[in-house]
Amino acid sequence: MGLIRRYFYFWVVLAAAFTAAGATNIALAITYSELWPVWVAFGLLVVAGGCARAAVHARP
């Protein structure tokens, strides 16, 4: 049970980190009026969604 819980928190931390990185890129896109950070943010949010899904499956 301890291993599953540890992996759950690992996936939650990864999802939070990728979501924060995506939000930062969206802020960069708004601040500098450039388009490339939006695409990077989209990719990061897709990865964050995958991490969140893995956390749900590893939930204790």
C-alpha positions as CSV (number, residue, x, y, z in Angstrom):
1,M,0.0,0.0,0.0
2,G,2.9,2.4,0.7
3,L,4.3,2.1,-2.8
4,I,0.9,2.9,-4.4
5,R,0.5,6.0,-2.1
6,R,4.0,7.2,-2.9
7,Y,3.3,6.9,-6.7
8,F,0.0,8.7,-6.2
9,Y,1.8,11.7,-4.7
10,F,4.5,11.6,-7.3
11,W,1.8,11.9,-10.1
12,V,0.0,14.7,-8.2
13,V,3.2,16.7,-7.9
14,L,4.0,16.2,-11.6
15,A,0.5,17.2,-12.6
16,A,0.8,20.4,-10.5
17,A,4.3,21.2,-11.9
18,F,3.2,20.8,-15.5
19,T,0.0,22.8,-14.9
20,A,2.0,25.6,-13.3
21,A,4.5,25.6,-16.2
22,G,1.5,25.8,-18.7
23,A,0.0,28.7,-16.8
24,T,3.4,30.5,-16.9
25,N,3.6,30.0,-20.6
26,I,0.1,31.4,-21.1
27,A,1.1,34.4,-19.0
28,L,4.1,34.9,-21.3
29,A,1.9,34.7,-24.3
30,I,-0.4,37.4,-23.0
31,T,2.5,39.6,-21.8
32,Y,4.6,39.5,-25.0
33,S,1.8,38.9,-27.5
34,E,3.5,35.9,-29.0
35,L,1.9,32.7,-30.2
36,W,4.6,30.0,-29.5
37,P,4.1,30.0,-25.7
38,V,0.4,29.1,-26.3
39,W,1.5,25.9,-28.1
40,V,4.0,25.1,-25.5
41,A,1.4,25.6,-22.8
42,F,-1.1,23.4,-24.7
43,G,1.5,20.6,-24.7
44,L,2.3,21.1,-21.0
45,L,-1.4,20.9,-20.1
46,V,-1.8,17.7,-22.1
47,V,1.1,16.2,-20.2
48,A,-0.4,17.5,-16.9
49,G,-3.7,15.8,-17.9
50,G,-1.9,12.5,-18.4
51,C,-0.2,12.8,-15.0
52,A,-3.6,13.6,-13.4
53,R,-5.1,10.5,-15.0
54,A,-2.2,8.4,-13.8
55,A,-2.7,9.8,-10.3
56,V,-6.4,8.8,-10.4
57,H,-5.4,5.3,-11.4
58,A,-2.8,5.1,-8.6
59,R,-5.1,6.6,-6.0
60,P,-4.8,4.8,-2.7
